[in-house]
Amino acid sequence: MARKCVFCGKNEVTKEHLFARWIRETFRDPTAPKPAIAFQRDAVQHWSYSGESVLEQTVKGFCARCNNGWMSDLEVKAGAILQPMLKAERIGIKLGYAAQHTVASWATKTALVLHQLHPTEQFIPESDYRDFCRKIQPSSNVFVLMGARHIAQSTTGGSIEGNNIFEHKDGGRDFGSAKIVQVHYAIGALYFGLIVFIKRPRRYPRAINPDAATRALVVWPVQTGDVIWPSASISDIGGVNAMFDALTSALWG
């Protein structure tokens, strides 16, 4: 039986680009070091590589109708806000209520797509994908964090060479019959963290690493006042690994 789209559950899946056109065009620079990406699940690095083909990476988990419809519409709206942030061409960017909603929705969609890079080991149930497809916004069981990082020239240990445009790390923690799933990723200077509570309502952290707390902005739930990106300078949230570790050790209310 052909695999069905994780978002709509109706149509057969096709291979689609991991990075939208506005992201690919931002980093397609023949004079720059070759772009590089890394994907990590918990402590295991599944793959990392560099080269011109990195920007053409594909993922197979959703259908052409979703990709060319609401997903494309969301990319257009989010790209208008986020494109200047990819290389930190502008800082001190103010995000009001509507902008936070768009950014959080795009960040969640992107995290769900990234989660399909390893479809045989899924932490997030398909019901959450269906819910997102219906609402085109994060659910009430989700936190979305946003921050900034340097675009590193190499990762620790030298596993990646060149312009490190993309890092990803996800994992899950069991709490009895419930689970907390984290999906952290960075594209260029942009960092996002998605915290998904499975079979339990969203909780707020009672204790979290102070550096992480001051450098990461909460954009979902949407804040009533403006948030300013980045919250400090482009002095790093510490990278994807640091944020993963900080949220893993956090005590959730």
C-alpha positions in Angstrom: 0.0 0.0 0.0 1.3 3.4 -0.9 2.3 5.7 1.9 -0.1 8.5 2.6 0.7 12.1 3.4 1.4 12.6 7.1 -0.4 16.0 7.0 -3.7 15.3 5.2 -3.7 11.5 5.3 -5.2 11.4 1.9 -2.7 11.6 -1.0 0.4 9.7 -1.8 3.7 11.2 -0.7 6.2 12.7 -3.1 9.8 13.8 -2.7 9.9 17.5 -1.8 12.7 19.9 -1.0 13.7 20.1 2.7 14.6 23.8 2.2 12.2 26.2 0.5 13.3 28.2 -2.5 13.8 31.4 -0.4 16.2 29.5 1.8 18.1 27.8 -1.0 18.5 31.1 -2.9 19.8 32.8 0.2 22.7 30.3 0.6 23.4 29.5 -3.0 26.6 31.6 -3.2 29.5 30.1 -5.3 32.0 32.3 -3.6 31.2 31.0 -0.1 32.4 27.8 1.6 30.4 24.8 0.6 27.2 24.5 2.7 27.0 21.7 5.3 24.2 20.1 7.3 24.0 17.7 10.2 21.1 15.6 11.5 21.3 14.1 15.0 18.8 12.0 17.1 19.6 12.1 20.8 23.4 11.3 21.0 23.6 9.6 17.6 24.7 11.6 14.5 22.8 10.0 11.7 24.5 11.9 8.9 26.5 15.0 8.1 27.9 16.2 4.8 28.8 19.2 2.8 28.7 20.1 -0.9 26.6 21.8 -3.5 23.9 19.2 -3.3 23.1 20.0 0.4 20.6 22.7 -0.6 18.7 20.2 -2.7 18.1 17.7 0.1 14.7 16.1 -0.1 12.3 14.5 2.3 9.4 12.1 1.6 6.5 12.3 3.9 3.9 14.7 2.5 2.0 15.1 -0.7 2.4 17.5 -3.6 -1.0 19.0 -2.9 -0.1 20.0 0.6 3.4 21.1 -0.5 2.1 23.3 -3.3 -0.9 24.6 -1.3 -1.0 25.6 2.3 2.7 24.8 2.9 3.8 27.0 0.1 1.5 29.8 1.3 3.0 29.6 4.7 6.6 29.7 3.2 5.8 32.9 1.4 4.4 34.6 4.5 7.2 33.4 6.8 10.0 34.1 4.2 9.0 37.8 4.1 9.7 38.0 7.8 12.6 35.5 8.3 14.8 36.0 5.2 16.8 38.9 6.6 17.5 36.9 9.7 19.1 33.9 7.9 22.5 35.7 7.6 21.7 38.2 10.4 21.6 41.0 7.8 19.3 42.8 10.2 19.1 42.5 14.0 16.7 44.1 16.5 13.7 42.9 14.4 10.4 43.5 16.1 7.8 40.7 15.9 4.3 41.6 16.8 1.4 39.3 17.5 0.7 38.4 13.8 4.4 38.0 13.0 4.9 35.7 16.0 1.9 33.6 14.9 3.3 33.3 11.3 6.9 32.5 12.6 5.7 29.9 15.1 3.4 28.2 12.6 6.3 28.0 10.0 8.7 26.8 12.7 6.3 24.0 13.7 5.6 23.0 10.1 9.4 22.9 9.4 10.0 20.8 12.6 7.3 18.3 11.6 8.8 18.0 8.1 12.3 17.5 9.6 10.9 14.8 11.9 10.1 12.8 8.7 13.8 12.5 7.8 13.7 9.3 9.8 10.2 8.0 9.3 10.8 4.6 10.9 11.4 6.2 14.3 8.7 8.8 15.0 8.2 10.5 18.4 5.4 12.7 17.2 2.1 10.9 16.4 0.3 11.5 13.1 -2.6 12.9 15.0 -0.5 16.0 15.7 0.3 16.3 12.0 -3.4 16.1 11.1 -4.2 18.7 13.7 -1.6 21.1 12.4 -2.9 20.6 8.8 -6.4 21.6 9.9 -5.5 24.7 11.9 -2.2 25.8 10.2 -0.9 26.8 13.6 0.7 25.0 16.6 -1.6 23.2 19.0 -2.1 24.0 22.7 0.4 21.2 23.7 3.3 23.0 22.0 6.0 25.5 22.9 8.0 27.2 20.2 11.3 28.9 21.0 13.3 31.2 18.8 16.9 32.4 19.0 20.1 33.3 17.1 23.4 31.5 16.5 26.6 32.1 14.7 27.0 30.3 11.3 29.9 28.1 12.3 32.7 27.2 9.9 33.0 23.7 11.4 31.4 21.7 14.2 33.2 20.2 17.2 35.4 17.4 16.2 35.6 18.5 12.6 32.7 16.3 11.5 31.5 19.0 9.1 33.6 21.3 7.0 32.5 24.5 5.5 29.5 26.8 6.0 27.4 25.0 8.5 24.0 26.3 7.5 21.8 23.6 9.1 21.9 21.6 12.3 19.1 19.4 13.7 18.6 17.4 16.9 15.5 15.7 18.3 14.6 13.3 21.0 11.9 12.2 23.4 11.6 11.7 27.2 9.0 9.4 28.8 6.9 10.4 31.7 4.8 7.4 32.5 2.2 7.2 29.8 3.1 10.7 28.5 6.1 12.0 26.6 7.9 15.2 25.9 9.4 15.5 22.4 12.0 18.1 21.5 12.9 19.1 17.9 15.7 21.7 17.8 17.2 23.0 14.6 19.1 26.0 13.2 19.1 27.4 9.7 21.8 30.0 9.2 21.6 32.4 12.1 18.1 31.3 13.0 17.4 28.8 15.8 14.1 27.2 16.7 13.1 24.8 19.4 9.8 22.9 19.4 8.7 21.2 22.7 5.7 18.9 22.2 3.8 17.4 25.1 2.3 14.1 24.0 -0.8 12.9 26.0 -0.5 15.7 28.5 -1.3 19.5 28.4 1.5 22.0 27.8 3.4 22.8 31.0 5.8 25.7 31.8 9.4 25.1 32.9 9.9 25.6 36.6 13.7 25.5 36.3 15.8 26.0 33.2 19.4 27.0 32.4 19.5 30.8 32.9 21.5 31.4 29.7 19.0 29.4 27.7 16.1 31.2 29.3 17.5 34.7 28.5 18.6 34.0 25.0 15.6 32.1 23.6 12.3 33.9 22.8 8.9 32.3 23.3 6.9 32.8 20.2 4.2 30.2 20.9 2.1 30.7 22.9 2.1 34.1 21.1 3.2 36.9 23.4 0.8 39.8 24.0 3.7 42.4 23.5 6.3 42.6 20.8 9.4 40.3 21.0 12.7 41.5 19.6 15.0 39.1 17.7 17.6 38.4 18.8 17.0 38.8 22.5 20.6 39.7 23.1 23.2 39.9 20.3 24.2 37.2 17.8 26.2 35.8 20.7 24.6 32.4 20.4 22.0 30.4 22.2 24.9 28.0 22.5 23.9 26.0 19.5 21.4 23.2 18.9 23.1 20.8 21.2 23.2 23.3 24.1 19.5 24.1 23.8 18.6 20.4 23.6 20.6 19.7 26.8 19.1 22.8 28.6 15.5 21.8 27.8 16.2 18.1 28.6 17.4 19.1 32.1 14.6 21.6 32.7 11.9 20.8 35.3 8.5 21.1 33.8 5.6 22.2 36.0 
